Amino acid sequence: MATFLKPDKIVKVKIGNNELTINQKIIPDNLVATKNVASYVQKGDKMKPCAKLNDGTGKPKAITVHNTDDIKVASGTNAAEQYTRATYNGNMNGVVVHFYVWHNDIWQNLDESERGWHAADGSTRRKDHRGGQTGGNLDTIAIECISADSESEETVAKLVAYLCKKYGLDPKYDVYTHNYWMYGKDETVVGSRKNCPIYILPHWKKFLEKVSNYYASCSTADTKKTIYKVQCGAFAIKSNASNLKSKLVKEGFDDAYVVSINGLYKVQVGAFAVKDNAVKLQNELKAKGYNTLIVQQ
């Protein structure tokens, strides 16, 4: 009986009146190859770059769209899950992308702030659409659209639009074909490497128009994240807040800080996208005698 991956988290995001479901199975930093996977991933090496996009800032400069072939899968799963599983098992020849899309199933393998191995441009940068310097691996989020399926392509267009809105990118300038990083301006050249995204390239302009239409329907509210922080006190006098912050730091809570909100100086610790992580920190602080509450931003 086949053993399929289970997502660690299922995230639903909105694009106007549309909704996408993302199955997150982020490759852990400590996952190592059990065999020689590629020239740059030998047995015992990390299965992903373990580095942040854009010189460590984690903010993507652009999005790269790929095509890969459809595959036969066992009953009860789909190609996006199986490509993800193949990545975990070291059967993708070192390729690591952020998202696999099959029909309307999305599997996420990398955090959006992480570098992948997908663009065939190593650790180099070249002139981009804006006249700056960008690298496919170094700076972009990678999306693999599986097969020539129209539903898969539609889902990719929605996902690209969502990510553009989320990171302040422009579909007209910041969405690239895989070929761009390999060949440059003439993206239709067929050389020794694959012509990618092979199924979308013949109508690339129409694809970008579709992305732009979804982008226009996507409000900023659709991409906002709730951040959870643990608050330990609120003071009218700044020095009192600073004293509490110093005490917290001495006790090992190095990420304590003071913010000024509505005339009060508030002492807060941490900033989490997952509420459970904030609750865990809150319990640690309570155990040391602090009165706390979780606040949302």
Secondary structure as UniProt FT lines:
FT   STRAND          9..15
FT   TURN            16..17
FT   STRAND          18..24
FT   TURN            29..30
FT   TURN            39..40
FT   TURN            43..44
FT   TURN            53..57
FT   STRAND          62..68
FT   TURN            75..76
FT   HELIX           79..88
FT   TURN            89..90
FT   TURN            93..94
FT   STRAND          99..102
FT   TURN            103..104
FT   STRAND          105..108
FT   TURN            112..113
FT   TURN            122..123
FT   STRAND          126..127
FT   TURN            129..130
FT   STRAND          133..134
FT   HELIX           136..139
FT   STRAND          140..146
FT   HELIX           150..167
FT   TURN            171..173
FT   STRAND          175..177
FT   HELIX           178..183
FT   TURN            187..188
FT   TURN            198..200
FT   HELIX           201..203
FT   HELIX           204..217
FT   HELIX           220..223
FT   STRAND          228..235
FT   HELIX           238..250
FT   TURN            251..252
FT   TURN            254..255
FT   STRAND          256..261
FT   TURN            262..263
FT   STRAND          264..272
FT   HELIX           275..287
FT   TURN            288..289
FT   STRAND          293..296
//
